[in-house]
Amino acid sequence: MDRILFEHIVEQTFDRLPPQFKNVIENLGVVVEDYPTDDLVHKLRLRTKHDLLGLYQGIPLTARGSWYGTLPVVPDKISLYQKNIEALCTDEEQIIDKIYEVLIHEIGHYFGMSEEEIRAAGY
């Protein structure tokens, strides 16, 4: 799948989020990359660059104190790794489903959920 179509699916997926979640998300960028960088693979102690589908980087809502936003802050970031997502899927429908699953998972981290809490919620 080409990058433009993949990014379009990501945008549509974000737009499908329930308003009670989407309306409180701020200062968050979602980017699509082929793979995580070698530095990130090393930092996260992954076996290979193929082991990660998405990653949230930032300050979760639950960790933002009254100081947050009093000075300029770098936007939080969710990265979706296109080639890794595609490698798990056999058709466009599966890619769409996997993008939704990974995006929801990473948004869970944005809201301060742990891996265990996200998995318990079914993502």
HUBELQUI-V530874 format. One record per backbone hydrogen bond with DSSP energy under -1.0 kcal/mol. NH is the residue of the N-H (numbers start at 1). CO is the residue of the C=O. E is the energy in kcal/mol with one decimal. If there is no record, write none. Layout:
NH:CO:E
NH:CO:E
This chain:
6:2:-2.2
7:3:-3.0
8:4:-2.1
9:5:-2.3
10:6:-2.1
11:7:-2.5
12:8:-2.5
13:9:-2.5
14:10:-2.5
15:11:-2.3
16:12:-1.2
17:14:-1.5
21:18:-1.9
22:18:-2.6
23:19:-2.7
24:21:-1.3
29:76:-2.6
31:78:-3.0
33:80:-2.6
41:37:-2.4
42:38:-2.3
43:39:-2.8
44:40:-2.7
46:41:-2.4
51:48:-1.5
55:79:-2.1
57:77:-3.0
61:110:-2.9
63:60:-1.9
64:61:-1.1
68:65:-1.5
70:67:-2.4
76:27:-2.8
77:57:-2.9
78:29:-2.8
79:55:-2.8
80:31:-2.5
81:53:-2.9
82:33:-2.5
85:81:-2.3
86:82:-3.0
87:83:-1.7
88:85:-1.2
89:86:-1.4
95:91:-1.8
96:92:-2.5
97:93:-2.2
98:94:-2.6
99:95:-2.8
100:96:-2.1
101:97:-2.4
102:98:-2.8
103:99:-2.9
104:100:-2.7
105:101:-2.1
106:102:-2.5
107:103:-2.5
108:104:-1.9
109:105:-1.2
110:106:-1.7
111:107:-2.0
112:109:-1.7
113:108:-2.8
118:114:-2.4
119:115:-2.7
120:116:-2.3
121:117:-1.4
122:119:-1.2
123:118:-2.4
